[in-house]
Structures are given as C-alpha cells and as structure tokens.
Amino acid sequence: MKILREIGERYEYVIDTVGTDGDHVHVFCGAAPRHSPAEIMRVLKSLSAREMLERIPEIRKELWGAAFWGDGYYVGTVGDGVTEESIKKYIEKQGKDDEHKAFAQMRLFNL
C-alpha cells in the first residue's frame, strides 16, 4: 500500500483504496485523462514489483520465473450505475482472514 501511494505521488495518480482478495490486488485510483488505464497499470505493476524486490530481495526465491505480477489486469470505471462509494466498499471488504484461508499457502509474507 505504501509503495503504491509513493508511486501515485510521483506520477500524480490518486491511490484512493487498496485491498487484496488473497491472490490478487484491488486498487481504486484516479488520474488525469492524459493517462490511459493501460499506462497506469504498467506503471503501478512494474514500479511496485521493482520496489518490492529491492526492499525484500528474498521474495525472488518464492516467485516462478521471477515475475512479481501476472500479465493480466481488469479495469473498471465509475459510471452507469457504478458509484465511487460502491467500488470503495467492495475493495474495503476484501482481504478478510476467514474468507481467504485457501490462499494461505500462496502468501509470500504476512501483511
């Protein structure tokens, strides 16, 4: 979360809400229209991976092929019945321990 906020400050993205669902991360963010969703994802994923690997080098031993993030991502937007509040609430509900015990073996470290 801290790393994503640091990247957001550097690139003028507003990192509003971050949550995890065990095997993936949800990020609710905003940016100026000149930044495409693909660009935002590329920046967030590449720089956060670099920072995590620099700060916690032992993570490399746990990764397949040294890739921190998978290739895919999903982008949704506010509008057409989807509100900012509904997205924030959804993200904030992610990551509850009792809902994600199945992912325990996949965790690199406890957050």
C-alpha positions as a Markdown table, in Angstrom:
| # | Residue | x | y | z |
|---|---|---|---|---|
| 1 | Met | 0.0 | 0.0 | 0.0 |
| 2 | Lys | 2.8 | 2.4 | 0.9 |
| 3 | Ile | 4.7 | 1.6 | -2.3 |
| 4 | Leu | 1.6 | 2.2 | -4.4 |
| 5 | Arg | 1.0 | 5.5 | -2.7 |
| 6 | Glu | 4.6 | 6.6 | -3.3 |
| 7 | Ile | 4.3 | 5.7 | -7.0 |
| 8 | Gly | 1.0 | 7.6 | -7.1 |
| 9 | Glu | 2.6 | 10.7 | -5.7 |
| 10 | Arg | 5.4 | 10.5 | -8.2 |
| 11 | Tyr | 3.1 | 10.1 | -11.2 |
| 12 | Glu | 0.2 | 12.2 | -9.9 |
| 13 | Tyr | -2.2 | 9.3 | -9.6 |
| 14 | Val | -4.6 | 9.4 | -6.7 |
| 15 | Ile | -4.4 | 6.0 | -4.9 |
| 16 | Asp | -7.7 | 6.0 | -3.0 |
| 17 | Thr | -8.3 | 2.5 | -1.8 |
| 18 | Val | -6.3 | -0.8 | -1.9 |
| 19 | Gly | -7.4 | -4.2 | -0.9 |
| 20 | Thr | -6.4 | -7.8 | -1.5 |
| 21 | Asp | -8.5 | -10.8 | -2.2 |
| 22 | Gly | -5.8 | -13.3 | -1.3 |
| 23 | Asp | -4.4 | -13.9 | -4.8 |
| 24 | His | -4.9 | -10.5 | -6.4 |
| 25 | Val | -5.0 | -6.8 | -5.5 |
| 26 | His | -7.8 | -4.3 | -6.0 |
| 27 | Val | -6.7 | -0.6 | -6.5 |
| 28 | Phe | -9.2 | 2.2 | -6.8 |
| 29 | Cys | -7.3 | 5.2 | -8.2 |
| 30 | Gly | -7.7 | 8.3 | -10.3 |
| 31 | Ala | -5.5 | 10.1 | -12.7 |
| 32 | Ala | -5.7 | 12.9 | -15.3 |
| 33 | Pro | -7.3 | 12.0 | -18.6 |
| 34 | Arg | -3.9 | 12.1 | -20.3 |
| 35 | His | -3.0 | 8.8 | -18.5 |
| 36 | Ser | -4.6 | 5.7 | -20.1 |
| 37 | Pro | -5.7 | 2.8 | -17.9 |
| 38 | Ala | -3.0 | 0.6 | -19.6 |
| 39 | Glu | -0.3 | 3.1 | -18.8 |
| 40 | Ile | -1.4 | 3.4 | -15.2 |
| 41 | Met | -1.4 | -0.4 | -14.8 |
| 42 | Arg | 2.0 | -0.7 | -16.5 |
| 43 | Val | 3.5 | 1.9 | -14.1 |
| 44 | Leu | 1.9 | 0.6 | -11.0 |
| 45 | Lys | 2.8 | -3.0 | -11.6 |
| 46 | Ser | 6.3 | -2.5 | -12.9 |
| 47 | Leu | 7.4 | 0.0 | -10.3 |
| 48 | Ser | 5.8 | -1.8 | -7.4 |
| 49 | Ala | 7.4 | -5.0 | -8.4 |
| 50 | Arg | 10.8 | -3.3 | -8.6 |
| 51 | Glu | 10.4 | -1.7 | -5.2 |
| 52 | Met | 9.2 | -4.9 | -3.5 |
| 53 | Leu | 12.1 | -6.9 | -4.9 |
| 54 | Glu | 14.6 | -4.2 | -3.8 |
| 55 | Arg | 13.1 | -3.9 | -0.3 |
| 56 | Ile | 12.6 | -7.6 | 0.2 |
| 57 | Pro | 15.0 | -9.5 | -2.1 |
| 58 | Glu | 14.2 | -12.9 | -0.6 |
| 59 | Ile | 10.8 | -12.7 | -2.4 |
| 60 | Arg | 12.6 | -13.8 | -5.6 |
| 61 | Lys | 13.1 | -17.3 | -4.2 |
| 62 | Glu | 9.3 | -17.7 | -4.0 |
| 63 | Leu | 8.4 | -16.4 | -7.5 |
| 64 | Trp | 8.1 | -18.6 | -10.6 |
| 65 | Gly | 10.3 | -17.1 | -13.3 |
| 66 | Ala | 11.0 | -14.0 | -11.1 |
| 67 | Ala | 7.7 | -12.4 | -12.2 |
| 68 | Phe | 6.1 | -10.5 | -9.3 |
| 69 | Trp | 2.8 | -9.7 | -11.1 |
| 70 | Gly | 0.9 | -11.7 | -13.7 |
| 71 | Asp | 0.3 | -10.3 | -17.2 |
| 72 | Gly | -3.4 | -9.6 | -16.8 |
| 73 | Tyr | -5.5 | -6.9 | -15.1 |
| 74 | Tyr | -9.0 | -5.7 | -15.1 |
| 75 | Val | -10.0 | -2.0 | -15.3 |
| 76 | Gly | -13.5 | -0.8 | -14.4 |
| 77 | Thr | -14.7 | 2.7 | -14.2 |
| 78 | Val | -17.2 | 4.8 | -12.2 |
| 79 | Gly | -20.4 | 5.4 | -14.1 |
| 80 | Asp | -23.5 | 3.7 | -15.5 |
| 81 | Gly | -24.8 | 2.8 | -12.0 |
| 82 | Val | -21.4 | 2.1 | -10.5 |
| 83 | Thr | -20.5 | 4.7 | -7.9 |
| 84 | Glu | -17.3 | 5.7 | -6.3 |
| 85 | Glu | -18.8 | 4.6 | -2.9 |
| 86 | Ser | -19.8 | 1.1 | -4.2 |
| 87 | Ile | -16.3 | 0.5 | -5.5 |
| 88 | Lys | -14.6 | 1.7 | -2.3 |
| 89 | Lys | -16.9 | -0.5 | -0.2 |
| 90 | Tyr | -16.2 | -3.6 | -2.4 |
| 91 | Ile | -12.5 | -3.1 | -2.1 |
| 92 | Glu | -12.6 | -2.4 | 1.7 |
| 93 | Lys | -14.4 | -5.8 | 2.2 |
| 94 | Gln | -11.5 | -7.7 | 0.6 |
| 95 | Gly | -8.8 | -9.5 | 2.5 |
| 96 | Lys | -10.8 | -10.8 | 5.5 |
| 97 | Asp | -8.8 | -13.7 | 7.0 |
| 98 | Asp | -11.7 | -16.1 | 7.3 |
| 99 | Glu | -12.6 | -15.7 | 3.7 |
| 100 | His | -9.1 | -16.4 | 2.3 |
| 101 | Lys | -7.7 | -19.3 | 4.2 |
| 102 | Ala | -7.5 | -21.2 | 0.9 |
| 103 | Phe | -4.8 | -18.8 | -0.3 |
| 104 | Ala | -2.6 | -19.1 | 2.8 |
| 105 | Gln | -0.1 | -21.3 | 1.0 |
| 106 | Met | 0.3 | -18.6 | -1.7 |
| 107 | Arg | 1.3 | -15.8 | 0.7 |
| 108 | Leu | 4.9 | -14.7 | 0.4 |
| 109 | Phe | 4.7 | -12.9 | 3.8 |
| 110 | Asn | 2.2 | -11.7 | 6.3 |
| 111 | Leu | 0.8 | -8.2 | 5.6 |
